[in-house]
């Protein structure tokens, strides 16, 4: 196996985190919307928490992008 192939495989596996971050953000807002439609009076109090959760999920996606770029260009 080519030594550079391991680098590409590792970067591809690290990129899975970006896709899973998208799934996580969709899950967060889908559950928020479901809860907001069931109880509209409580939706305003939970809106900020939904954005905090989405920001944390996107942060993990960006972190996996950084790991993939480090594997490709530094290691």
C-alpha contacts under 8 A as a table, 3 or more apart, distances in Angstrom:
res1	aa1	res2	aa2	distance
1	X	5	X	6.96
2	X	5	X	5.26
2	X	6	X	7.45
3	X	6	X	5.90
3	X	7	X	7.35
4	X	7	X	5.18
4	X	8	X	6.61
5	X	8	X	5.17
5	X	9	X	6.16
6	X	9	X	5.02
6	X	10	X	6.03
7	X	10	X	5.21
7	X	11	X	6.19
7	X	71	X	6.10
7	X	72	X	6.21
7	X	75	X	7.67
8	X	11	X	5.08
8	X	12	X	6.07
8	X	71	X	7.84
8	X	72	X	6.78
9	X	12	X	5.08
9	X	13	X	6.20
10	X	13	X	5.11
10	X	14	X	6.15
10	X	68	X	7.36
10	X	71	X	7.02
11	X	14	X	4.98
11	X	15	X	6.22
11	X	67	X	7.43
11	X	68	X	4.33
11	X	69	X	7.18
11	X	71	X	5.83
11	X	72	X	6.43
12	X	15	X	5.05
12	X	16	X	6.80
12	X	68	X	7.16
13	X	16	X	5.38
13	X	17	X	7.78
14	X	17	X	5.89
14	X	18	X	7.87
14	X	64	X	5.55
14	X	65	X	7.06
14	X	67	X	6.55
14	X	68	X	5.38
15	X	18	X	5.35
15	X	19	X	7.03
15	X	64	X	6.13
15	X	65	X	6.16
15	X	68	X	6.30
16	X	19	X	5.31
16	X	20	X	6.23
16	X	64	X	7.93
17	X	20	X	4.98
17	X	21	X	5.99
17	X	60	X	7.34
17	X	61	X	5.56
17	X	64	X	5.56
17	X	65	X	7.84
18	X	21	X	5.07
18	X	22	X	6.56
18	X	60	X	7.70
18	X	61	X	4.30
18	X	62	X	6.96
18	X	64	X	6.27
18	X	65	X	6.73
19	X	22	X	5.20
19	X	23	X	6.50
19	X	61	X	7.56
20	X	23	X	4.90
20	X	24	X	6.11
20	X	61	X	7.55
21	X	24	X	4.92
21	X	25	X	6.19
21	X	57	X	5.44
21	X	58	X	5.82
21	X	60	X	6.78
21	X	61	X	5.12
22	X	25	X	5.18
22	X	26	X	6.19
22	X	57	X	7.90
22	X	58	X	7.46
22	X	61	X	7.82
23	X	26	X	5.12
23	X	27	X	6.11
24	X	27	X	4.98
24	X	28	X	6.15
24	X	54	X	7.67
24	X	57	X	6.35
25	X	28	X	5.05
25	X	29	X	6.28
25	X	53	X	7.78
25	X	54	X	5.23
25	X	57	X	6.33
25	X	58	X	7.35
26	X	29	X	5.38
26	X	30	X	5.82
27	X	30	X	5.05
27	X	31	X	6.06
28	X	31	X	5.40
28	X	32	X	6.15
28	X	50	X	6.53
28	X	53	X	7.06
28	X	54	X	6.72
29	X	32	X	4.81
29	X	33	X	5.98
29	X	50	X	6.71
29	X	54	X	7.91
30	X	33	X	5.17
30	X	34	X	6.18
31	X	34	X	4.97
31	X	35	X	6.12
32	X	35	X	5.15
32	X	36	X	5.96
32	X	43	X	7.90
32	X	46	X	7.70
32	X	47	X	7.73
32	X	50	X	6.75
33	X	36	X	4.94
33	X	37	X	6.09
34	X	37	X	5.33
34	X	38	X	6.42
35	X	38	X	5.11
35	X	39	X	6.10
35	X	40	X	7.83
35	X	43	X	7.38
36	X	39	X	5.18
36	X	40	X	4.89
36	X	41	X	7.80
36	X	42	X	6.92
36	X	43	X	4.84
37	X	40	X	5.68
39	X	42	X	5.78
39	X	43	X	6.80
40	X	43	X	5.19
40	X	44	X	7.89
41	X	44	X	6.93
42	X	45	X	5.57
42	X	46	X	6.66
43	X	46	X	5.27
43	X	47	X	6.09
44	X	47	X	5.34
44	X	48	X	7.83
45	X	48	X	6.94
45	X	49	X	7.88
46	X	49	X	5.23
46	X	50	X	6.31
47	X	50	X	5.17
47	X	51	X	6.56
48	X	51	X	5.18
48	X	52	X	6.29
49	X	52	X	4.99
49	X	53	X	6.18
50	X	53	X	5.17
50	X	54	X	6.16
51	X	54	X	4.95
51	X	55	X	6.01
52	X	55	X	5.08
52	X	56	X	6.26
53	X	56	X	5.16
53	X	57	X	6.23
54	X	57	X	5.07
54	X	58	X	6.08
55	X	58	X	5.09
55	X	59	X	5.98
56	X	59	X	4.94
56	X	60	X	6.43
57	X	60	X	5.27
57	X	61	X	6.47
58	X	61	X	4.87
58	X	62	X	6.19
59	X	62	X	5.11
59	X	63	X	6.11
60	X	63	X	4.91
60	X	64	X	6.26
61	X	64	X	5.17
61	X	65	X	6.38
62	X	65	X	4.95
62	X	66	X	6.28
63	X	66	X	5.08
63	X	67	X	6.28
64	X	67	X	4.98
64	X	68	X	6.18
65	X	68	X	5.05
65	X	69	X	6.20
66	X	69	X	5.08
66	X	70	X	6.08
67	X	70	X	5.07
67	X	71	X	6.16
68	X	71	X	5.10
68	X	72	X	6.22
69	X	72	X	5.04
69	X	73	X	5.98
69	X	74	X	7.73
70	X	73	X	5.43
70	X	74	X	5.06
70	X	75	X	6.42
71	X	74	X	5.91
71	X	75	X	5.08
72	X	75	X	6.53
